[in-house]
């Protein structure tokens, strides 16, 4: 049980990381910059993202949301944080929320927290005492996006929902899995005109052998149409394609997660990590 719970947390973290990357892509497109999957975007390469996953006490959810809106978000913005994206599990573990922010580099973690930067040491301690009343558990991660393994067509706004598949890769088979994604999966996603197919990996705080794929949708009704592989290849063709991962993928889990705009923010027209 502990192993399964641990794996779920890592998967949820990674889905949020690629979701935040999509938020950056969307912001860049609407501000007149070149869209995703161009040479400019590919040259930028992977991005580091900081993620905090919370399990909020059920009886305090509404009070916690007000605390986030009235105290946390203004404090983060005062500290100079330009973006935070919030995602809540829709099908999976209840009362689970994750916050994702971009990192310029790992050295950014050597600095004081944004809360302490805005409020000072004493203010940060007082803030922490208030915040801990709402939280049943918390865990932090650092993840890395994989734009080279992702398909992100032009969008004007973030998706409403996403289907997460967290996959554990067998030792020594990472290159095989990456080749499978590039040669087999991405062409199908493009042919199906998918809303988006994004990939991320956990760097610190979780399972280093895990990849996470994120299939973007706007409604649960979209899921009735089936995954892109089935829509393009049919059920039999999709099954044959999946069989190619035998010996490469050792474990798969899936959830559905929902973007929470009221607990998210962006400052300015672009949140690209410099």
Buried (B, 14 or more C-beta within 10 A) or exposed (E): EEEEEEBBBBBBBBBBBBBBBBBBBBBBBBEEBEBBBEEEBEEBEBBBBBBBBBBBBEEBEEEBBEBBEEBBBEBBBEBEBBBBBBBBBBBBEEBBBBBBBBBEEEEEEEEEBBBBBBBEEEEBEEBEEEBEEBBEEEBEBBBBBBBBBBBBBEBEEBBBBBBBBBBBBBEEBBEBBBEBBEEEBBEBBBEBEBBBBBBBBBBBBBBEBBBBBBBBBEEEEBBEEBBBBBBBBEEEEBEEBEEEBEEBBBBEBBBBBBBBEEBBBBEEEBBBBE
